Amino acid sequence: MLRTVKPKTARAKRALEKRAPKAVENPKKALFLRGTSCSQITQDALGDLYALRQVHAKRFQKKNAIHPFEDSSSLAFFSEKNDCSLLLFGSSNKKRPHTITFARTFDYKMLDMLELCLDGESFRSISQFKTNKVPVGTRPLMVFAGTAFESPVPNGFTMAKSMLIDFFRGETSDKIDVEGLRFVVVVTADEPTGTENSDDPASKPVIRLRIYTIHTKRSGQKLPRVELEEHGPRIDFRIGRIQEPDEAMLKEAMRKAKTNEERTKKNISTDIMGDKLGRIHMGKLDLSQLQTRKMKGLKRERDVASDDEAETLVDEAPKRKRKADI
């Protein structure tokens, strides 16, 4: 690990502030490495992926004696040295030919790794497609087709989906210009058969990576006619070895920073006049036991007594008149 020292100059201080944690993180940088033995197909695939991520990527051409699943300390060192949280390592041997290992780090420590085994026969590089190339730094649309990517249980396919999204994500923005959508990344997966062998990648379903450029043409209507043209590269791969993330480290990596933004409160809203409205949820009320306000003038005893007095007065009045006549 690199030792941490206090910056002595303003330039070093600014460099450390760029690496410090932020509420809105910078785009992830990808580092491309190769092992001591790396086939030409793997090198071409790394070169094509690097061309799509050229703005936020670094590529090393020298060979590195690294075995990620045996000892990942070298990858963690390169991650901290180059400030890259996403690494792609290409290697090739007799047992696992044409492999690319995707690795992610958190706090410059290895988080998870996924090995993808390429199919050398179906591979086609970008140079084999005679189309207009997309501008550097353009963000793509992404489409994932296949039930394997929607599994509720984390597995190799869900990890591959997360890795590819992190790789092609780019900068985060609130608004997107439709004219800037120049290409689309389509990832499809075959349906699992249930007879896969975890030690044999050839028995696992194939994941197909296709990249198309988007062309909009006149259609005579309000919406244009959209056509797709394959851009390359064309890669078919199968999932190999997997190193799942540690639960405590994954929880820490997914934690969101507290910001000064006001949190939305439940059942409280504001109308168009700016008045605050609240909603209260109450249970069913029993109106038979409702306690009302008591008034002395509305008591039943006083009503009965007043009626009796009225009747006696009516009876006494005619008796007095008879005495006067006599």
C-alpha positions as CSV (number, residue, x, y, z in Angstrom):
1,M,0.0,0.0,0.0
2,L,1.1,3.6,-0.6
3,R,1.9,5.6,2.4
4,T,-0.2,8.7,3.0
5,V,1.7,11.9,3.6
6,K,0.5,15.5,4.3
7,P,0.7,17.6,1.1
8,K,3.5,20.2,1.2
9,T,2.4,22.2,-1.9
10,A,-0.9,23.6,-3.1
11,R,-0.7,21.4,-6.2
12,A,-0.4,18.2,-4.1
13,K,-3.3,19.4,-2.0
14,R,-5.5,19.8,-5.0
15,A,-4.6,16.4,-6.3
16,L,-5.5,14.8,-3.0
17,E,-8.8,16.7,-2.9
18,K,-9.7,15.2,-6.3
19,R,-9.2,11.7,-4.9
20,A,-11.2,12.4,-1.7
21,P,-14.7,11.0,-1.3
22,K,-17.5,13.2,-2.7
23,A,-21.3,13.2,-2.5
24,V,-21.4,13.0,-6.3
25,E,-18.5,10.8,-7.4
26,N,-16.4,11.5,-10.5
27,P,-16.7,9.1,-13.5
28,K,-15.0,5.8,-12.8
29,K,-11.7,5.4,-14.6
30,A,-10.8,2.1,-16.1
31,L,-7.3,0.7,-16.2
32,F,-6.4,-1.9,-18.9
33,L,-3.7,-4.4,-18.1
34,R,-2.3,-7.6,-19.7
35,G,-0.7,-10.6,-18.3
36,T,2.5,-12.4,-19.2
37,S,0.6,-14.5,-21.8
38,C,-2.1,-12.7,-23.7
39,S,-3.5,-13.8,-27.0
40,Q,-4.0,-11.4,-29.9
41,I,-7.7,-11.8,-29.8
42,T,-7.7,-10.7,-26.1
43,Q,-5.5,-7.8,-26.9
44,D,-7.8,-6.7,-29.8
45,A,-10.8,-7.0,-27.5
46,L,-9.1,-4.8,-24.8
47,G,-8.1,-2.3,-27.5
48,D,-11.7,-2.0,-28.8
49,L,-13.1,-1.6,-25.2
50,Y,-10.4,1.0,-24.5
51,A,-11.5,2.9,-27.7
52,L,-15.0,3.1,-26.4
53,R,-13.9,4.4,-23.0
54,Q,-10.9,6.4,-24.1
55,V,-11.7,9.6,-22.1
56,H,-11.8,7.9,-18.7
57,A,-9.3,5.1,-19.2
58,K,-5.6,4.2,-19.1
59,R,-3.9,1.4,-20.9
60,F,-0.6,-0.4,-20.1
61,Q,1.2,-2.2,-22.8
62,K,3.8,-4.0,-20.7
63,K,3.3,-7.5,-19.4
64,N,2.5,-8.0,-15.8
65,A,2.9,-11.3,-13.8
66,I,-0.4,-11.1,-12.1
67,H,-2.9,-13.8,-11.1
68,P,-6.0,-11.9,-9.9
69,F,-7.8,-14.8,-8.3
70,E,-4.7,-16.0,-6.5
71,D,-3.3,-12.7,-5.3
72,S,-5.1,-9.4,-6.1
73,S,-2.7,-7.1,-4.2
74,S,-1.0,-6.1,-7.4
75,L,-4.3,-4.9,-8.9
76,A,-5.1,-3.0,-5.8
77,F,-1.7,-1.3,-6.0
78,F,-2.3,-0.3,-9.6
79,S,-5.7,1.0,-8.7
80,E,-4.4,3.3,-6.0
81,K,-1.3,4.3,-8.0
82,N,-3.4,5.4,-11.0
83,D,-6.7,6.4,-9.2
84,C,-8.7,3.8,-11.2
85,S,-11.6,2.0,-9.5
86,L,-12.3,-0.3,-12.5
87,L,-9.7,-2.7,-13.9
88,L,-9.7,-4.9,-17.0
89,F,-7.0,-7.6,-17.0
90,G,-6.4,-9.7,-20.1
91,S,-4.7,-13.1,-20.1
92,S,-4.7,-16.4,-21.9
93,N,-3.5,-19.9,-21.1
94,K,-4.3,-23.5,-22.2
95,K,-7.1,-24.0,-19.7
96,R,-8.7,-20.6,-20.0
97,P,-7.9,-19.0,-23.4
98,H,-9.0,-15.5,-24.3
99,T,-10.1,-14.3,-20.8
100,I,-10.8,-10.7,-19.6
101,T,-11.2,-10.2,-15.9
102,F,-13.3,-7.3,-14.7
103,A,-12.4,-6.1,-11.2
104,R,-13.8,-3.3,-9.1
105,T,-12.2,-1.6,-6.0
106,F,-13.6,0.4,-3.1
107,D,-11.2,2.6,-1.1
108,Y,-8.4,1.0,-3.2
109,K,-9.3,-2.4,-1.9
110,M,-10.6,-5.3,-4.1
111,L,-14.4,-5.4,-4.0
112,D,-15.3,-8.1,-6.5
113,M,-14.0,-9.8,-9.7
114,L,-15.6,-11.5,-12.7
115,E,-13.8,-13.5,-15.3
116,L,-15.3,-13.5,-18.9
117,C,-14.1,-16.1,-21.4
118,L,-14.2,-14.9,-25.0
119,D,-15.2,-16.9,-28.0
120,G,-12.3,-16.4,-30.5
121,E,-14.2,-17.7,-33.5
122,S,-17.1,-15.3,-33.3
123,F,-15.1,-12.2,-32.3
124,R,-15.0,-9.2,-34.7
125,S,-13.1,-6.1,-33.9
126,I,-14.2,-2.5,-34.7
127,S,-11.8,-2.3,-37.6
128,Q,-13.8,-5.0,-39.4
129,F,-16.9,-2.9,-39.6
130,K,-16.8,-0.2,-42.2
131,T,-19.1,2.3,-40.5
132,N,-18.8,5.8,-39.1
133,K,-17.2,5.6,-35.7
134,V,-18.8,7.3,-32.7
135,P,-17.2,10.4,-31.2
136,V,-14.9,9.9,-28.2
137,G,-16.7,10.5,-24.9
138,T,-20.2,9.8,-26.1
139,R,-22.6,8.1,-23.6
140,P,-24.5,5.1,-25.0
141,L,-27.9,3.7,-24.5
142,M,-27.9,0.2,-22.8
143,V,-30.3,-2.7,-23.3
144,F,-30.1,-5.9,-21.4
145,A,-32.3,-8.8,-22.8
146,G,-32.7,-12.1,-21.0
147,T,-34.3,-13.4,-17.8
148,A,-30.9,-14.3,-16.4
149,F,-30.2,-10.6,-15.8
150,E,-33.4,-10.2,-13.8
151,S,-32.6,-12.9,-11.2
152,P,-33.5,-11.9,-7.6
153,V,-30.5,-13.9,-6.3
154,P,-27.1,-12.4,-7.1
155,N,-25.2,-14.5,-9.6
156,G,-22.7,-14.2,-12.4
157,F,-25.2,-12.6,-14.8
158,T,-26.3,-9.9,-12.4
159,M,-22.7,-9.2,-11.6
160,A,-21.9,-9.0,-15.3
161,K,-24.8,-6.5,-15.8
162,S,-23.5,-4.3,-12.9
163,M,-19.9,-4.4,-14.3
164,L,-21.0,-3.4,-17.8
165,I,-23.2,-0.6,-16.5
166,D,-20.3,0.8,-14.5
167,F,-18.0,0.4,-17.5
168,F,-20.2,2.3,-20.0
169,R,-21.9,4.7,-17.5
170,G,-19.7,7.8,-18.0
171,E,-20.5,11.1,-16.4
172,T,-23.8,11.5,-14.5
173,S,-26.2,14.3,-15.7
174,D,-29.8,15.3,-15.1
175,K,-30.6,16.2,-18.7
176,I,-29.8,14.3,-21.9
177,D,-29.7,15.7,-25.4
178,V,-31.5,13.3,-27.8
179,E,-29.1,14.3,-30.6
180,G,-26.2,13.1,-28.5
181,L,-27.5,9.5,-28.5
182,R,-25.2,8.1,-31.1
183,F,-24.9,4.4,-30.3
184,V,-26.5,1.7,-28.2
185,V,-25.0,-1.2,-26.3
186,V,-27.1,-4.4,-26.5
187,V,-26.3,-7.3,-24.2
188,T,-28.3,-10.5,-24.5
189,A,-28.1,-13.8,-22.6
190,D,-29.3,-17.2,-23.5
191,E,-31.8,-18.9,-21.3
192,P,-30.2,-21.0,-18.5
193,T,-30.8,-24.8,-19.1
194,G,-30.1,-25.9,-15.5
195,T,-27.4,-28.3,-16.5
196,E,-24.5,-25.8,-16.1
197,N,-21.3,-26.9,-14.5
198,S,-19.6,-24.3,-12.3
199,D,-16.1,-25.5,-13.2
200,D,-16.7,-25.7,-17.0
201,P,-17.4,-22.3,-18.6
202,A,-18.4,-23.9,-21.9
203,S,-21.5,-25.4,-20.3
204,K,-22.8,-21.9,-19.2
205,P,-25.2,-19.7,-21.3
206,V,-23.6,-17.3,-23.8
207,I,-23.6,-13.6,-23.2
208,R,-23.5,-11.6,-26.5
209,L,-22.3,-8.0,-26.6
210,R,-23.3,-6.0,-29.6
211,I,-22.8,-2.3,-30.3
212,Y,-24.9,-0.4,-32.9
213,T,-24.8,3.2,-34.2
214,I,-28.1,5.1,-34.3
215,H,-29.2,6.8,-37.5
216,T,-32.3,9.0,-37.6
217,K,-34.0,9.5,-41.0
218,R,-37.0,11.3,-42.2
219,S,-40.3,9.5,-41.9
220,G,-42.8,12.1,-43.0
221,Q,-44.2,12.2,-39.4
222,K,-43.3,14.0,-36.2
223,L,-41.1,11.2,-35.0
224,P,-38.1,10.2,-37.1
225,R,-37.3,6.7,-38.4
226,V,-34.6,5.1,-36.4
227,E,-32.2,2.6,-38.0
228,L,-29.3,0.6,-36.3
229,E,-26.0,-0.3,-37.9
230,E,-23.5,-2.6,-36.3
231,H,-20.5,-0.7,-35.1
232,G,-18.4,-3.3,-33.3
233,P,-16.9,-4.9,-31.5
234,R,-18.8,-8.2,-31.6
235,I,-18.0,-10.2,-28.5
236,D,-19.5,-13.5,-27.3
237,F,-18.3,-14.7,-23.9
238,R,-19.2,-17.0,-21.1
239,I,-18.9,-16.5,-17.3
240,G,-15.8,-18.0,-15.7
241,R,-14.6,-17.5,-12.1
242,I,-16.3,-15.2,-9.7
243,Q,-15.2,-13.4,-6.5
244,E,-18.2,-12.1,-4.7
245,P,-17.9,-8.9,-2.7
246,D,-17.7,-8.9,1.1
247,E,-21.0,-8.0,2.7
248,A,-19.6,-5.4,5.1
249,M,-17.5,-3.8,2.3
250,L,-20.4,-3.8,-0.1
251,K,-22.7,-2.2,2.4
252,E,-20.1,0.5,3.0
253,A,-19.7,1.1,-0.7
254,M,-23.4,1.4,-1.3
255,R,-23.9,3.9,1.6
256,K,-25.0,7.4,0.4
257,A,-23.6,10.5,1.8
258,K,-25.8,12.9,3.8
259,T,-26.5,16.1,2.0
260,N,-28.1,19.4,3.0
261,E,-31.1,18.7,0.8
262,E,-34.4,18.8,2.7
263,R,-35.9,15.4,3.0
264,T,-39.4,14.8,1.9
265,K,-41.8,14.3,4.8
266,K,-44.6,11.8,4.6
267,N,-48.2,13.0,4.3
268,I,-47.1,16.7,4.1
269,S,-47.6,18.6,0.9
270,T,-47.9,22.2,-0.3
271,D,-50.7,23.5,-2.5
272,I,-50.4,26.0,-5.3
273,M,-50.9,28.9,-2.9
274,G,-48.0,27.8,-0.8
275,D,-50.0,26.6,2.2
276,K,-48.8,23.5,3.9
277,L,-51.2,20.6,4.0
278,G,-51.1,17.6,6.3
279,R,-52.8,14.3,6.1
280,I,-53.7,12.3,9.2
281,H,-54.7,8.6,9.0
282,M,-57.2,7.6,11.7
283,G,-59.0,4.4,12.5
284,K,-62.8,3.8,12.3
285,L,-64.7,6.0,14.8
286,D,-67.6,4.8,17.0
287,L,-70.0,7.8,16.9
288,S,-72.3,6.2,19.4
289,Q,-69.8,6.9,22.1
290,L,-69.0,10.4,20.9
291,Q,-68.7,12.9,23.8
292,T,-70.6,16.1,23.0
293,R,-70.6,19.4,24.8
294,K,-73.1,19.6,27.8
295,M,-75.4,22.6,28.1
296,K,-77.8,23.2,31.1
297,G,-80.5,24.5,28.9
298,L,-80.7,21.3,26.9
299,K,-81.1,18.9,29.9
300,R,-84.1,16.6,29.7
301,E,-85.3,17.2,33.3
302,R,-85.8,20.9,32.7
303,D,-87.8,20.3,29.6
304,V,-90.2,18.0,31.5
305,A,-90.6,20.4,34.4
306,S,-91.4,23.3,32.1
307,D,-94.2,21.3,30.4
308,D,-95.8,20.4,33.8
309,E,-95.8,24.1,34.9
310,A,-97.5,25.1,31.6
311,E,-100.3,22.6,32.1
312,T,-101.1,23.8,35.7
313,L,-101.3,27.4,34.6
314,V,-103.7,26.5,31.9
315,D,-106.0,24.7,34.5
316,E,-105.9,27.5,37.1
317,A,-106.9,30.3,34.7
318,P,-110.5,29.3,34.0
319,K,-111.2,28.7,37.7
320,R,-110.4,32.3,38.6
321,K,-112.8,33.6,35.9
322,R,-115.7,31.6,37.4
323,K,-115.2,33.2,40.8
324,A,-115.3,36.7,39.3
325,D,-118.7,36.0,37.5
326,I,-120.3,34.9,40.8
